[in-house]
């Protein structure tokens, strides 16, 4: 893999737009739930966008820690993230933005949280974080009655993973996404059919943590828009079907110092080729795994993926215990090689900024305390609790974990701390779900008594 880094040099947005032939810019950010929010700014107003930002009513945005009485969010563009997307609409570009309130970065803004965590990692340890992300999703089609079915009617095999015919039938969509990534310089290197009928994954090269998080958000947008052009619905929902494998957001993590990875160690006696820094980083993630799941799997639906007992393919590919091992996909942390750790707990509903920031915070705690992850591939089910069974359990674990809470609050809390606000919103989400009567209840209880 090739190291790529988002430029931190000052760039003029007007110059970038002119060179790209841009006529409109989506000034984009996400809320704590990962919902993409934007205003469409004409290129004639690009100077105002760059110098003043553009305003949003924070409470109307959604989960941003604001009430109707609060002052506007002013989102300030990061020119280094400027991304022309003419394959969506001619002349269109995206720029990722950092929300501010009254001139200061807003601590409830996910991108602000990640930037603050990366600054802490550099200041305290002289380290940079690099991340690769695996984005999985389903392609569906809406029937006349409103129900959703697999977009490809021929995609019905019991074991569809890597099926050449399934990939070929979706060639136009997959190729369009691939070309888009490569035109943007992301280095798309594989596109495959995943384990569930209608499920796909498209991979791009790893980069610094902020760039990768930006690209995950952008890619979700691109996939959704390109699917819609072909009459399909692309969903990153963790588990849209009870009997199929769910969609993950696996994160490949590495720490670097002075341009070199801090993870390899040829003298590693445990056999994975990892350094003490890498093992302590992994140990911190394992130590805080239950609290991390509130961020890695932040939806009610997430726990139907990690809690799956069977699928049509025979495997759920989702971890149940916070364990680690070598090239073994049953673990919470897989070690594919001596340069990286693959965190497999995240899913398609995860906000990439928060997921990466919280994970780095947990790993940094492991480094600071010199934690040990235990034996490689060991069954830690006897020494560590299993991962949370529901979103409510994960929220309770988050509230009891000051390290992960501090990671979410790293940019500075307001009247209500970010972690507490996030936890309370997720608790409300769980109880809103719990209040709904489902078909399962009707089937089991209607005439049972």
C-alpha positions as CSV (number, residue, x, y, z in Angstrom):
1,X,0.0,0.0,0.0
2,X,1.1,3.6,-0.7
3,X,1.0,6.2,2.0
4,X,-1.2,9.2,1.1
5,X,-1.8,12.3,3.2
6,X,-4.3,15.1,2.9
7,X,-2.5,18.3,2.3
8,X,-2.4,20.7,5.3
9,X,-1.2,23.6,3.2
10,X,-3.4,26.5,2.8
11,X,-5.3,26.4,-0.5
12,X,-7.6,28.9,-2.2
13,X,-11.0,27.5,-2.7
14,X,-11.7,29.8,-5.6
15,X,-8.6,28.7,-7.4
16,X,-9.4,25.0,-6.9
17,X,-12.9,25.5,-8.1
18,X,-11.7,27.4,-11.2
19,X,-9.2,24.7,-12.1
20,X,-11.9,22.0,-11.7
21,X,-14.5,23.8,-13.7
22,X,-16.8,23.9,-10.7
23,X,-20.0,25.9,-10.8
24,X,-21.5,24.8,-7.5
25,X,-20.0,23.5,-4.2
26,X,-21.7,21.3,-1.6
27,X,-20.5,22.7,1.7
28,X,-20.9,19.5,3.6
29,X,-20.6,18.2,7.2
30,X,-22.2,15.4,9.2
31,X,-24.1,15.4,12.5
32,X,-23.3,13.0,15.4
33,X,-25.4,10.3,13.7
34,X,-23.4,10.7,10.5
35,X,-26.2,12.3,8.5
36,X,-24.7,14.4,5.6
37,X,-25.9,18.0,5.7
38,X,-25.0,20.6,3.1
39,X,-25.8,23.9,1.4
40,X,-25.3,24.3,-2.4
41,X,-23.1,27.3,-2.9
42,X,-22.7,28.9,-6.3
43,X,-19.1,29.5,-7.3
44,X,-19.8,33.2,-7.5
45,X,-20.1,33.1,-3.7
46,X,-16.9,31.0,-3.1
47,X,-15.0,33.8,-1.5
48,X,-17.7,34.4,1.0
49,X,-17.8,30.7,1.7
50,X,-14.1,30.5,2.4
51,X,-13.8,33.7,4.5
52,X,-17.1,33.6,6.4
53,X,-18.5,30.1,6.0
54,X,-22.2,29.4,5.6
55,X,-24.8,29.2,8.3
56,X,-27.1,26.5,9.5
57,X,-29.7,26.3,12.3
58,X,-28.0,23.6,14.4
59,X,-31.2,22.3,16.0
60,X,-32.7,21.8,12.6
61,X,-29.6,19.9,11.4
62,X,-30.3,17.1,14.0
63,X,-27.9,15.7,16.5
64,X,-25.5,18.6,17.0
65,X,-25.9,19.5,20.6
66,X,-28.1,22.6,20.0
67,X,-31.6,23.8,20.9
68,X,-33.7,26.2,18.8
69,X,-32.6,29.2,20.8
70,X,-28.9,28.6,20.1
71,X,-26.8,30.7,17.6
72,X,-26.1,29.4,14.1
73,X,-23.6,26.8,13.2
74,X,-21.2,28.5,10.7
75,X,-19.5,25.8,8.7
76,X,-16.0,26.7,7.6
77,X,-14.6,24.8,4.5
78,X,-11.4,22.8,4.6
79,X,-9.9,23.5,1.1
80,X,-7.7,20.5,1.4
81,X,-10.8,18.3,1.2
82,X,-12.1,19.9,-2.0
83,X,-13.5,17.1,-4.2
84,X,-14.9,17.6,-7.7
85,X,-17.7,15.2,-8.4
86,X,-18.8,15.9,-12.0
87,X,-19.8,12.3,-12.4
88,X,-22.8,13.1,-10.1
89,X,-23.6,16.5,-11.6
90,X,-21.6,18.5,-14.1
91,X,-19.7,21.3,-12.4
92,X,-20.4,20.0,-8.9
93,X,-17.8,19.7,-6.1
94,X,-17.8,18.8,-2.4
95,X,-15.8,20.5,0.4
96,X,-15.9,19.1,3.9
97,X,-16.5,21.7,6.6
98,X,-15.8,22.3,10.3
99,X,-18.9,23.7,12.1
100,X,-18.1,26.7,14.3
101,X,-20.3,28.6,16.8
102,X,-19.5,32.2,17.5
103,X,-16.1,31.9,16.0
104,X,-14.9,28.7,17.7
105,X,-14.9,25.1,16.5
106,X,-18.1,23.4,17.7
107,X,-17.1,20.5,20.1
108,X,-20.2,18.5,19.0
109,X,-19.1,18.4,15.4
110,X,-17.7,15.0,14.5
111,X,-15.0,16.3,12.2
112,X,-13.9,18.7,14.9
113,X,-13.7,15.8,17.4
114,X,-11.5,13.8,15.2
115,X,-9.2,16.7,14.4
116,X,-8.8,17.4,18.2
117,X,-8.0,13.7,18.8
118,X,-5.4,13.7,16.1
119,X,-3.8,16.8,17.6
120,X,-3.7,15.1,21.0
121,X,-2.1,12.0,19.6
122,X,0.6,14.2,17.9
123,X,1.2,16.4,21.0
124,X,1.3,13.6,23.6
125,X,3.1,10.9,21.6
126,X,4.4,12.4,18.4
127,X,2.3,10.0,16.4
128,X,0.1,10.2,13.3
129,X,-2.8,7.8,12.7
130,X,-3.4,6.3,9.3
131,X,-6.6,4.4,8.5
132,X,-8.1,2.3,5.8
133,X,-11.8,1.6,5.6
134,X,-13.9,-1.1,4.1
135,X,-17.3,0.2,3.1
136,X,-20.0,-2.5,2.7
137,X,-23.5,-1.9,1.5
138,X,-26.6,-3.5,-0.1
139,X,-28.1,-2.6,-3.5
140,X,-31.9,-2.8,-3.3
141,X,-34.9,-1.9,-5.4
142,X,-38.2,-0.6,-4.1
143,X,-41.3,-2.6,-5.3
144,X,-44.7,-1.0,-6.1
145,X,-46.0,-1.9,-2.6
146,X,-43.0,-0.1,-1.0
147,X,-41.1,-3.2,0.0
148,X,-37.4,-3.5,-0.7
149,X,-35.9,-6.4,-2.5
150,X,-32.4,-7.3,-3.9
151,X,-31.9,-5.0,-6.9
152,X,-30.5,-8.0,-8.9
153,X,-33.2,-10.6,-9.2
154,X,-30.5,-13.2,-10.2
155,X,-28.6,-12.6,-7.0
156,X,-30.1,-15.5,-5.1
157,X,-27.3,-18.0,-4.5
158,X,-26.9,-19.6,-1.1
159,X,-23.2,-18.6,-1.1
160,X,-22.9,-15.5,-3.2
161,X,-19.6,-14.1,-1.9
162,X,-17.2,-13.2,-4.7
163,X,-19.6,-14.4,-7.3
164,X,-18.3,-13.3,-10.7
165,X,-21.8,-13.3,-12.3
166,X,-23.2,-11.1,-9.5
167,X,-20.4,-8.6,-10.0
168,X,-20.9,-8.6,-13.7
169,X,-24.6,-8.0,-13.5
170,X,-23.9,-4.9,-11.4
171,X,-21.0,-3.9,-13.6
172,X,-22.3,-0.5,-14.6
173,X,-22.8,0.6,-11.0
174,X,-19.6,-0.8,-9.7
175,X,-17.6,0.5,-12.6
176,X,-19.1,4.0,-12.2
177,X,-18.1,4.1,-8.5
178,X,-14.6,2.7,-9.2
179,X,-14.0,5.2,-12.0
180,X,-15.1,8.0,-9.6
181,X,-12.7,6.9,-6.9
182,X,-9.8,6.7,-9.3
183,X,-10.5,10.0,-10.9
184,X,-10.3,11.5,-7.4
185,X,-7.0,9.8,-6.8
186,X,-8.2,7.5,-4.1
187,X,-6.7,4.3,-5.6
188,X,-9.6,1.9,-5.9
189,X,-8.1,-1.5,-6.0
190,X,-10.9,-4.0,-5.6
191,X,-14.7,-4.2,-6.0
192,X,-16.5,-7.4,-4.9
193,X,-19.7,-9.1,-4.1
194,X,-19.9,-9.7,-0.3
195,X,-21.4,-12.5,1.7
196,X,-25.1,-11.4,1.5
197,X,-27.3,-11.4,-1.6
198,X,-27.2,-7.9,-2.9
199,X,-24.2,-6.9,-0.8
200,X,-21.0,-5.3,-2.2
201,X,-17.7,-3.7,-1.1
202,X,-15.5,-1.3,-2.9
203,X,-12.0,-0.6,-1.6
204,X,-9.6,2.4,-1.8
205,X,-6.1,3.0,-0.5
206,X,-5.5,4.0,3.1
207,X,-4.6,7.6,4.0
208,X,-4.2,9.7,7.1
209,X,-7.2,9.4,9.5
210,X,-8.9,12.7,8.6
211,X,-8.7,12.1,4.8
212,X,-10.1,8.5,5.2
213,X,-13.0,9.7,7.3
214,X,-13.8,12.4,4.7
215,X,-13.6,9.8,2.0
216,X,-16.0,7.4,3.7
217,X,-18.6,10.2,4.0
218,X,-18.0,11.2,0.3
219,X,-18.1,7.5,-0.9
220,X,-21.4,6.9,0.9
221,X,-22.8,9.9,-0.9
222,X,-21.4,8.8,-4.3
223,X,-22.6,5.3,-4.0
224,X,-26.1,6.4,-3.0
225,X,-26.4,9.0,-5.8
226,X,-25.0,6.6,-8.5
227,X,-27.3,3.8,-7.3
228,X,-30.3,6.2,-7.4
229,X,-29.5,7.1,-11.1
230,X,-30.0,3.4,-11.9
231,X,-33.3,3.1,-9.9
232,X,-31.7,1.4,-6.9
233,X,-31.4,2.1,-3.2
234,X,-28.0,1.8,-1.7
235,X,-28.1,1.1,2.1
236,X,-25.4,1.1,4.6
237,X,-27.8,-0.2,7.3
238,X,-26.0,-2.7,9.4
239,X,-28.5,-5.6,8.9
240,X,-31.4,-4.9,6.6
241,X,-32.2,-8.7,6.4
242,X,-32.6,-11.1,9.3
243,X,-31.1,-14.0,7.4
244,X,-28.2,-12.3,5.6
245,X,-24.8,-11.1,6.7
246,X,-24.7,-7.5,7.9
247,X,-22.6,-4.6,6.5
248,X,-19.5,-3.6,8.4
249,X,-17.2,-0.6,8.4
250,X,-13.9,-2.4,9.1
251,X,-11.1,0.0,10.0
252,X,-7.4,-0.7,9.3
253,X,-5.4,1.3,11.8
254,X,-1.7,2.1,12.1
255,X,0.4,4.6,13.9
256,X,3.3,6.4,12.4
257,X,6.3,8.5,13.7
258,X,8.6,10.5,11.5
259,X,7.3,9.0,8.3
260,X,7.6,5.3,9.4
261,X,5.1,2.9,10.9
262,X,5.5,2.3,14.6
263,X,3.8,-1.1,14.4
264,X,6.4,-3.6,12.9
265,X,8.9,-5.3,15.1
266,X,11.0,-8.2,13.6
267,X,11.8,-9.4,17.1
268,X,8.2,-9.9,18.2
269,X,8.1,-13.2,20.2
270,X,4.3,-13.6,19.8
271,X,4.7,-14.2,16.1
272,X,2.6,-11.4,14.7
273,X,5.6,-9.1,14.0
274,X,4.2,-6.3,16.1
275,X,5.9,-3.8,18.3
276,X,5.1,-3.1,22.0
277,X,3.4,0.1,20.9
278,X,1.1,-1.9,18.6
279,X,0.2,-4.4,21.3
280,X,-0.5,-1.7,23.9
281,X,-2.7,0.1,21.3
282,X,-4.6,-3.1,20.6
283,X,-4.9,-3.7,24.4
284,X,-6.5,-0.3,24.9
285,X,-9.0,-1.0,22.2
286,X,-9.9,-4.4,23.8
287,X,-10.1,-2.9,27.3
288,X,-12.7,-0.3,26.1
289,X,-14.4,-2.5,23.5
290,X,-17.9,-2.4,25.1
291,X,-18.0,1.4,25.4
292,X,-16.5,1.7,21.9
293,X,-19.4,-0.3,20.5
294,X,-21.8,2.6,21.2
295,X,-19.8,4.5,18.6
296,X,-18.8,1.7,16.3
297,X,-22.4,0.3,16.3
298,X,-24.5,3.3,17.1
299,X,-27.9,2.1,15.9
300,X,-30.5,-0.3,17.2
301,X,-30.0,-2.4,14.1
302,X,-26.3,-2.7,14.8
303,X,-26.8,-5.4,17.5
304,X,-28.8,-7.6,15.1
305,X,-25.5,-7.8,13.2
306,X,-23.1,-8.5,16.1
307,X,-25.7,-10.7,17.7
308,X,-26.6,-12.8,14.7
309,X,-26.6,-16.5,15.4
310,X,-27.0,-17.8,11.8
311,X,-27.1,-16.5,8.2
312,X,-27.8,-18.2,4.9
313,X,-24.0,-18.4,4.2
314,X,-23.3,-20.0,7.6
315,X,-21.3,-17.1,9.2
316,X,-22.1,-13.7,10.5
317,X,-18.5,-12.3,10.1
318,X,-19.2,-10.1,13.2
319,X,-17.3,-10.4,16.5
320,X,-19.1,-11.3,19.7
321,X,-16.1,-11.0,22.1
322,X,-13.3,-8.4,22.4
323,X,-10.4,-10.7,21.3
324,X,-7.5,-10.4,18.9
325,X,-5.6,-12.8,16.6
326,X,-3.6,-13.1,13.5
327,X,-5.2,-13.4,10.0
328,X,-8.4,-14.7,11.6
329,X,-11.7,-12.9,10.8
330,X,-13.5,-14.2,13.9
331,X,-11.8,-11.7,16.2
332,X,-12.7,-8.2,17.2
333,X,-9.1,-7.2,16.2
334,X,-7.6,-9.1,13.3
335,X,-3.9,-8.6,12.4
336,X,-3.6,-9.1,8.7
337,X,0.1,-8.2,8.7
338,X,2.7,-6.4,10.9
339,X,1.8,-2.9,9.6
340,X,-1.8,-2.7,10.8
341,X,-4.7,-3.8,13.0
342,X,-8.1,-4.4,11.5
343,X,-10.9,-3.4,13.9
344,X,-14.0,-5.4,12.9
345,X,-16.6,-4.2,15.4
346,X,-17.8,-1.2,13.3
347,X,-20.8,-1.3,10.9
348,X,-22.4,0.8,8.2
349,X,-24.2,3.1,10.6
350,X,-20.9,4.2,12.3
351,X,-19.9,7.8,12.0
352,X,-16.3,7.5,10.7
353,X,-15.1,10.6,12.5
354,X,-16.4,9.5,15.9
355,X,-15.4,5.8,15.3
356,X,-11.8,6.7,14.5
357,X,-11.5,9.3,17.3
358,X,-12.9,7.0,20.0
359,X,-10.8,4.1,18.8
360,X,-7.6,6.2,18.9
361,X,-8.6,7.5,22.4
362,X,-9.0,3.9,23.6
363,X,-5.7,2.8,22.0
364,X,-3.9,5.8,23.4
365,X,-5.0,4.8,26.9
366,X,-3.5,1.4,26.2
367,X,-0.2,3.0,25.2
368,X,-0.1,5.3,28.2
369,X,-0.8,2.5,30.7
370,X,1.4,0.0,28.8
371,X,-1.5,-2.5,28.7
372,X,-1.0,-6.1,27.4
373,X,-3.7,-7.7,25.2
374,X,-3.1,-11.2,26.4
375,X,-2.3,-14.2,24.4
376,X,-2.7,-14.2,20.6
377,X,-5.9,-15.8,19.5
378,X,-6.8,-16.6,23.1
379,X,-10.4,-17.1,24.1
380,X,-10.8,-14.0,26.2
381,X,-14.5,-14.8,26.8
382,X,-13.5,-16.0,30.3
383,X,-11.6,-12.9,31.2
384,X,-13.5,-10.2,29.3
385,X,-17.2,-9.6,29.0
386,X,-18.9,-10.2,25.6
387,X,-19.7,-7.2,23.5
388,X,-23.0,-5.5,24.3
389,X,-26.1,-7.3,23.3
390,X,-28.2,-4.1,22.5
391,X,-27.6,-0.4,21.9
392,X,-28.9,0.2,25.4
393,X,-26.2,-2.0,26.9
394,X,-23.6,-0.2,24.8
395,X,-24.8,3.2,25.9
396,X,-24.5,2.1,29.5
397,X,-21.0,0.9,28.9
398,X,-20.1,4.2,27.3
399,X,-21.5,6.1,30.3
400,X,-19.4,4.0,32.6
401,X,-16.1,4.5,30.6
402,X,-14.4,7.8,31.2
403,X,-11.7,7.1,28.6
404,X,-14.1,6.7,25.6
405,X,-16.2,9.5,27.0
406,X,-13.1,11.8,27.1
407,X,-12.3,10.8,23.5
408,X,-15.7,12.1,22.4
409,X,-15.2,15.3,24.6
410,X,-11.7,15.9,23.4
411,X,-12.7,19.1,21.5
412,X,-14.2,20.5,24.7
413,X,-17.7,20.1,25.9
414,X,-20.3,22.9,26.4
415,X,-23.2,23.0,28.9
416,X,-23.8,19.4,28.1
417,X,-20.7,17.2,27.4
418,X,-20.6,15.6,24.0
419,X,-20.4,12.0,25.4
420,X,-23.4,12.5,27.7
421,X,-25.4,14.2,24.9
422,X,-24.5,11.3,22.5
423,X,-25.4,8.7,25.1
424,X,-28.7,10.3,25.9
425,X,-29.7,10.6,22.3
426,X,-28.9,6.9,21.7
427,X,-30.9,5.9,24.8
428,X,-33.9,7.8,23.4
429,X,-33.4,6.1,20.1
430,X,-33.4,2.7,21.7
431,X,-36.6,3.4,23.7
432,X,-38.3,4.9,20.6
433,X,-37.6,1.6,18.9
434,X,-38.7,-0.4,21.9
435,X,-42.1,1.4,22.0
436,X,-43.0,0.2,18.5
437,X,-45.1,-3.0,18.2
438,X,-43.5,-5.3,15.7
439,X,-44.7,-8.2,13.5
440,X,-42.6,-10.5,15.6
441,X,-44.7,-9.6,18.7
442,X,-48.0,-10.1,16.8
443,X,-46.8,-13.5,15.5
444,X,-45.7,-14.7,19.0
445,X,-48.3,-13.1,21.3
446,X,-51.5,-12.4,19.5
447,X,-53.2,-15.8,20.3
448,X,-50.7,-17.1,22.8
449,X,-52.7,-16.5,26.0
